Amino acid sequence: MIEGSAGTDAKVRVIISSRDQNNIFNTIGVSEDIIEASWQALSDSFQYKLAMKKEQAEA
């Protein structure tokens, strides 16, 4: 029997596809908690976009 409080220690992977005017990119979050995995993927998508924007500005 599985204890409800212990869980199964399974991990969930969340993939978010984002796009701007020119690009489509995917970010991934992995955690035992789906909310945490979703937050990781969403946060990474913003960070990626900002890094790309900075890179383009410096070029």
mmCIF file of the C-alpha atoms, coordinates in Angstrom:
data_MODEL
# 
_entry.id   MODEL 
# 
loop_
_atom_site.group_PDB 
_atom_site.id 
_atom_site.type_symbol 
_atom_site.label_atom_id 
_atom_site.label_alt_id 
_atom_site.label_comp_id 
_atom_site.label_asym_id 
_atom_site.label_entity_id 
_atom_site.label_seq_id 
_atom_site.pdbx_PDB_ins_code 
_atom_site.Cartn_x 
_atom_site.Cartn_y 
_atom_site.Cartn_z 
_atom_site.occupancy 
_atom_site.B_iso_or_equiv 
_atom_site.pdbx_formal_charge 
_atom_site.auth_seq_id 
_atom_site.auth_comp_id 
_atom_site.auth_asym_id 
_atom_site.auth_atom_id 
_atom_site.pdbx_PDB_model_num 
ATOM 1  C CA . MET A 1 1  ? 0.000  0.000  0.000   1.00 0.00 ? 1  MET A CA 1 
ATOM 2  C CA . ILE A 1 2  ? 1.247  3.494  -0.854  1.00 0.00 ? 2  ILE A CA 1 
ATOM 3  C CA . GLU A 1 3  ? 1.029  6.122  1.843   1.00 0.00 ? 3  GLU A CA 1 
ATOM 4  C CA . GLY A 1 4  ? -0.835 9.191  0.625   1.00 0.00 ? 4  GLY A CA 1 
ATOM 5  C CA . SER A 1 5  ? 1.582  11.555 2.317   1.00 0.00 ? 5  SER A CA 1 
ATOM 6  C CA . ALA A 1 6  ? 4.679  9.844  0.935   1.00 0.00 ? 6  ALA A CA 1 
ATOM 7  C CA . GLY A 1 7  ? 3.584  9.846  -2.702  1.00 0.00 ? 7  GLY A CA 1 
ATOM 8  C CA . THR A 1 8  ? 5.287  7.788  -5.372  1.00 0.00 ? 8  THR A CA 1 
ATOM 9  C CA . ASP A 1 9  ? 8.357  9.991  -5.859  1.00 0.00 ? 9  ASP A CA 1 
ATOM 10 C CA . ALA A 1 10 ? 7.448  10.194 -9.537  1.00 0.00 ? 10 ALA A CA 1 
ATOM 11 C CA . LYS A 1 11 ? 8.653  13.237 -11.441 1.00 0.00 ? 11 LYS A CA 1 
ATOM 12 C CA . VAL A 1 12 ? 6.658  15.232 -13.926 1.00 0.00 ? 12 VAL A CA 1 
ATOM 13 C CA . ARG A 1 13 ? 8.129  17.045 -16.917 1.00 0.00 ? 13 ARG A CA 1 
ATOM 14 C CA . VAL A 1 14 ? 6.430  20.182 -18.226 1.00 0.00 ? 14 VAL A CA 1 
ATOM 15 C CA . ILE A 1 15 ? 7.302  21.536 -21.675 1.00 0.00 ? 15 ILE A CA 1 
ATOM 16 C CA . ILE A 1 16 ? 6.269  25.061 -22.609 1.00 0.00 ? 16 ILE A CA 1 
ATOM 17 C CA . SER A 1 17 ? 6.435  26.229 -26.225 1.00 0.00 ? 17 SER A CA 1 
ATOM 18 C CA . SER A 1 18 ? 6.831  29.974 -26.657 1.00 0.00 ? 18 SER A CA 1 
ATOM 19 C CA . ARG A 1 19 ? 7.185  32.187 -29.672 1.00 0.00 ? 19 ARG A CA 1 
ATOM 20 C CA . ASP A 1 20 ? 7.959  35.725 -30.642 1.00 0.00 ? 20 ASP A CA 1 
ATOM 21 C CA . GLN A 1 21 ? 7.859  37.399 -34.042 1.00 0.00 ? 21 GLN A CA 1 
ATOM 22 C CA . ASN A 1 22 ? 10.721 35.308 -35.424 1.00 0.00 ? 22 ASN A CA 1 
ATOM 23 C CA . ASN A 1 23 ? 11.356 32.283 -33.215 1.00 0.00 ? 23 ASN A CA 1 
ATOM 24 C CA . ILE A 1 24 ? 9.692  29.360 -31.498 1.00 0.00 ? 24 ILE A CA 1 
ATOM 25 C CA . PHE A 1 25 ? 11.443 27.907 -28.471 1.00 0.00 ? 25 PHE A CA 1 
ATOM 26 C CA . ASN A 1 26 ? 10.724 25.265 -25.834 1.00 0.00 ? 26 ASN A CA 1 
ATOM 27 C CA . THR A 1 27 ? 11.597 25.234 -22.149 1.00 0.00 ? 27 THR A CA 1 
ATOM 28 C CA . ILE A 1 28 ? 11.338 22.333 -19.727 1.00 0.00 ? 28 ILE A CA 1 
ATOM 29 C CA . GLY A 1 29 ? 10.699 22.054 -16.002 1.00 0.00 ? 29 GLY A CA 1 
ATOM 30 C CA . VAL A 1 30 ? 11.087 18.839 -14.005 1.00 0.00 ? 30 VAL A CA 1 
ATOM 31 C CA . SER A 1 31 ? 9.966  18.230 -10.434 1.00 0.00 ? 31 SER A CA 1 
ATOM 32 C CA . GLU A 1 32 ? 7.935  15.927 -8.236  1.00 0.00 ? 32 GLU A CA 1 
ATOM 33 C CA . ASP A 1 33 ? 5.461  18.826 -7.995  1.00 0.00 ? 33 ASP A CA 1 
ATOM 34 C CA . ILE A 1 34 ? 3.620  19.815 -11.195 1.00 0.00 ? 34 ILE A CA 1 
ATOM 35 C CA . ILE A 1 35 ? 3.304  23.428 -10.025 1.00 0.00 ? 35 ILE A CA 1 
ATOM 36 C CA . GLU A 1 36 ? 7.059  23.649 -9.428  1.00 0.00 ? 36 GLU A CA 1 
ATOM 37 C CA . ALA A 1 37 ? 7.820  22.036 -12.804 1.00 0.00 ? 37 ALA A CA 1 
ATOM 38 C CA . SER A 1 38 ? 5.451  24.470 -14.521 1.00 0.00 ? 38 SER A CA 1 
ATOM 39 C CA . TRP A 1 39 ? 7.041  27.434 -12.759 1.00 0.00 ? 39 TRP A CA 1 
ATOM 40 C CA . GLN A 1 40 ? 10.529 26.300 -13.776 1.00 0.00 ? 40 GLN A CA 1 
ATOM 41 C CA . ALA A 1 41 ? 9.526  26.000 -17.429 1.00 0.00 ? 41 ALA A CA 1 
ATOM 42 C CA . LEU A 1 42 ? 7.732  29.353 -17.432 1.00 0.00 ? 42 LEU A CA 1 
ATOM 43 C CA . SER A 1 43 ? 10.562 31.132 -15.638 1.00 0.00 ? 43 SER A CA 1 
ATOM 44 C CA . ASP A 1 44 ? 13.114 29.654 -18.053 1.00 0.00 ? 44 ASP A CA 1 
ATOM 45 C CA . SER A 1 45 ? 11.070 30.867 -21.033 1.00 0.00 ? 45 SER A CA 1 
ATOM 46 C CA . PHE A 1 46 ? 11.185 34.460 -19.753 1.00 0.00 ? 46 PHE A CA 1 
ATOM 47 C CA . GLN A 1 47 ? 14.889 34.220 -18.947 1.00 0.00 ? 47 GLN A CA 1 
ATOM 48 C CA . TYR A 1 48 ? 15.645 32.772 -22.384 1.00 0.00 ? 48 TYR A CA 1 
ATOM 49 C CA . LYS A 1 49 ? 13.715 35.523 -24.161 1.00 0.00 ? 49 LYS A CA 1 
ATOM 50 C CA . LEU A 1 50 ? 15.438 38.236 -22.141 1.00 0.00 ? 50 LEU A CA 1 
ATOM 51 C CA . ALA A 1 51 ? 18.860 36.708 -22.813 1.00 0.00 ? 51 ALA A CA 1 
ATOM 52 C CA . MET A 1 52 ? 18.133 36.567 -26.536 1.00 0.00 ? 52 MET A CA 1 
ATOM 53 C CA . LYS A 1 53 ? 16.957 40.169 -26.526 1.00 0.00 ? 53 LYS A CA 1 
ATOM 54 C CA . LYS A 1 54 ? 20.139 41.260 -24.711 1.00 0.00 ? 54 LYS A CA 1 
ATOM 55 C CA . GLU A 1 55 ? 22.287 39.286 -27.158 1.00 0.00 ? 55 GLU A CA 1 
ATOM 56 C CA . GLN A 1 56 ? 20.573 40.927 -30.136 1.00 0.00 ? 56 GLN A CA 1 
ATOM 57 C CA . ALA A 1 57 ? 21.006 44.392 -28.605 1.00 0.00 ? 57 ALA A CA 1 
ATOM 58 C CA . GLU A 1 58 ? 24.731 43.810 -28.124 1.00 0.00 ? 58 GLU A CA 1 
ATOM 59 C CA . ALA A 1 59 ? 25.218 42.602 -31.699 1.00 0.00 ? 59 ALA A CA 1 
# 
